[in-house]
Amino acid sequence: MKINLSPELAYLVGLWKHRRTKNGLGIHGSEKLQEVFVAEAMKTLGISADKFQVGENEVFFYHSAYRKFFQDTVKRELEVFKWRNEYSASYLAGLFDSNGGVSETGKLFLARFSRSDTLILERLNFRVLKKSKMLFFANPMDFIGFVKPFIKHEEVKIMLEARKR
């Protein structure tokens, strides 16, 4: 089975990266986030609803080829997401949907991140500041403009709309 990266697949990899489950290919997190993952996996990967398994605060399915593809994409993420294109935008939207937010002071952040996430953001000209185990965006509107077409999580969309006001 030959799997080619698409923006939709890049989104799922970003969503999965910091919230992966130990079993199968899935994520742990809020019910809304699980719904986004299931909907996107069904649409993008063609996984039928009966293949998903629900655990305590997690949802996953078994597919060794997709799991290996996700793992390999994360291993090569610095090479794969080095250009400002729809693949990188979609991947970063997935990261933001799973780990991002707006602080009480109105600042955009990523709560979970790796060194490679920081490098990808900086290579794409998004200045970030690391404070108290969170990564804050120095120019949040530039980042939002880049990823907004690919944001899927309804709560994140509402949060971003509220931030504009």
C-alpha positions in Angstrom: 0.0 0.0 0.0 1.6 3.2 -1.2 0.6 6.2 1.0 1.2 9.7 -0.3 1.1 12.8 1.9 -1.7 15.2 1.3 -2.8 18.3 3.2 -5.6 16.3 4.8 -3.2 13.6 5.9 -0.7 16.2 7.2 -3.5 17.6 9.4 -4.1 14.2 10.9 -0.4 13.7 11.6 -0.3 17.1 13.3 -3.4 16.3 15.4 -1.9 12.9 16.3 1.7 13.9 17.1 1.5 14.9 20.7 -1.7 13.0 21.6 -1.0 9.6 20.2 -2.4 6.5 22.0 -0.4 3.5 23.0 -2.8 1.2 21.2 -3.4 1.4 17.5 -3.5 4.7 15.7 -5.5 7.3 17.6 -5.5 10.2 20.0 -6.4 10.9 23.7 -8.1 14.1 24.7 -11.4 15.8 24.9 -14.5 14.3 23.4 -14.7 17.2 20.8 -11.1 16.5 19.8 -11.8 12.8 19.4 -14.8 13.6 17.2 -12.6 15.7 15.0 -10.1 12.9 14.7 -12.7 10.3 13.9 -14.4 12.5 11.3 -11.1 13.4 9.6 -9.9 9.7 9.6 -13.1 8.6 8.1 -13.1 11.2 5.4 -9.3 11.2 4.6 -8.3 7.6 5.3 -11.6 5.9 4.5 -11.8 4.2 7.9 -15.3 2.9 8.6 -17.0 3.9 11.9 -17.1 0.3 13.1 -13.3 0.1 13.1 -12.8 2.7 15.8 -12.4 1.6 19.4 -13.1 3.9 22.3 -11.1 3.7 25.5 -11.0 5.9 28.5 -10.5 9.4 27.1 -9.2 8.0 23.8 -10.2 6.8 20.4 -8.2 4.6 18.0 -8.2 2.1 15.2 -5.7 -0.5 14.0 -3.9 0.0 10.6 -0.2 -0.8 10.6 0.5 0.9 7.2 -1.0 4.2 8.3 0.6 4.0 11.8 4.1 3.5 10.2 3.4 6.4 7.7 2.5 8.7 10.6 5.6 7.7 12.6 7.8 8.2 9.5 6.3 11.6 8.7 7.0 12.8 12.3 10.6 11.4 12.1 11.1 13.4 8.8 9.0 16.4 9.8 11.9 18.9 9.5 12.4 17.9 5.9 8.7 17.5 5.0 7.3 20.7 6.5 10.1 23.2 5.5 8.1 25.3 3.1 5.2 27.7 3.6 2.6 25.6 1.7 -0.7 23.9 2.3 1.0 20.8 3.7 2.8 22.8 6.4 -0.3 24.9 7.1 -2.4 21.8 7.5 0.1 20.1 9.7 0.4 23.2 12.0 -3.4 23.5 12.1 -3.5 19.9 13.4 -0.9 20.7 16.0 -2.8 23.8 17.0 -6.2 22.1 17.1 -4.8 19.4 19.5 -2.5 21.6 21.7 -3.1 25.2 21.0 -5.1 27.9 22.7 -5.5 31.5 23.7 -4.3 32.5 27.2 -6.3 34.6 29.6 -4.3 37.6 28.4 -5.3 36.9 24.8 -2.0 35.4 23.6 -1.9 32.5 21.2 0.1 29.4 22.4 1.0 25.8 22.0 0.8 23.9 25.3 2.7 20.7 24.1 5.6 21.1 21.7 8.9 19.6 20.8 12.2 21.1 19.7 11.3 20.1 16.1 8.0 22.0 16.4 9.9 25.1 17.4 12.3 24.7 14.5 9.5 24.2 11.9 7.8 27.3 13.2 11.0 29.4 13.1 11.9 28.1 9.6 8.5 29.2 8.4 9.1 32.7 9.9 6.8 32.4 12.9 8.6 34.0 15.8 7.9 32.1 19.0 8.8 32.6 22.7 9.1 29.8 25.2 7.6 30.7 28.6 6.5 28.4 31.4 6.4 25.2 29.3 4.3 26.9 26.6 5.2 28.3 23.2 3.8 31.7 22.5 3.5 33.3 19.1 5.1 36.7 18.8 2.9 37.6 15.8 -0.2 35.5 16.3 -2.2 37.0 13.4 0.4 35.9 10.9 0.2 32.3 12.2 -3.6 32.4 12.2 -3.7 33.7 8.7 -1.6 30.8 7.6 -3.4 27.9 9.4 -7.0 29.2 9.5 -8.3 27.5 6.3 -7.3 24.2 7.8 -8.5 24.5 11.4 -11.2 21.9 12.1 -11.8 21.9 15.8 -15.0 24.0 16.5 -13.9 25.2 19.9 -10.6 26.5 18.5 -12.6 28.3 15.7 -14.8 29.9 18.3 -11.8 30.8 20.4 -10.1 32.5 17.5 -13.2 34.4 16.5 -13.5 35.7 20.0 -9.9 36.8 20.0 -10.5 38.9 16.9 -13.1 41.0 18.7 
